[in-house]
Amino acid sequence: MHIFSGIELLDNEKKTQSIAIDVLGYIYAVLNSNSYREKYSDYLTKDFPRVPVPSKSLFSILSKLGGELVELHLFENLRIKNKNK
């Protein structure tokens, strides 16, 4: 049985949370893509959305963009807050 120290557990929780946020960003970017919606419009009206498995580089790019989009939709983006002042 392998026993983790408290520090290792915290590191693993941070990594897991970071991965979850990246996956959420990727999915959010894909589902908000006009080309995705047009390509799968028939399927989206009948079934749950299917999210394609990307390459590592595409995942990285889209997860970052999707994260920014989440911030914009939640009004958490500082650039928007500063423009409104």
C-alpha positions, 0 to 999 in steps of 0.5 A, spaced: 500 500 500 502 506 497 501 512 502 501 519 500 504 525 504 499 531 505 503 535 500 503 529 494 495 529 495 494 537 495 499 536 488 494 531 485 488 535 487 491 541 483 493 537 477 486 534 477 482 540 478 487 543 472 485 538 468 478 538 469 478 546 467 482 544 461 477 539 459 471 544 460 474 549 456 475 545 450 468 542 450 466 549 451 470 552 445 467 546 441 460 547 443 460 554 441 463 553 435 459 555 429 462 550 424 461 545 429 454 547 430 453 547 423 456 540 421 452 537 427 446 541 427 441 534 425 445 530 431 444 536 436 437 536 435 436 529 436 441 527 441 446 529 446 452 533 443 458 528 441 465 532 442 471 530 438 477 527 441 483 533 439 490 532 438 494 535 443 496 541 440 489 543 438 486 541 445 491 546 448 489 551 444 481 550 444 482 549 452 485 556 453 480 559 448 474 556 451 477 558 458 477 565 456 470 564 453 467 561 460 470 568 463 467 572 458 460 569 459 461 569 467 463 576 466 469 574 470 474 577 464 478 583 467 478 586 460 471 587 460 470 590 467 476 595 465 472 597 459 466 598 462 469 603 468 
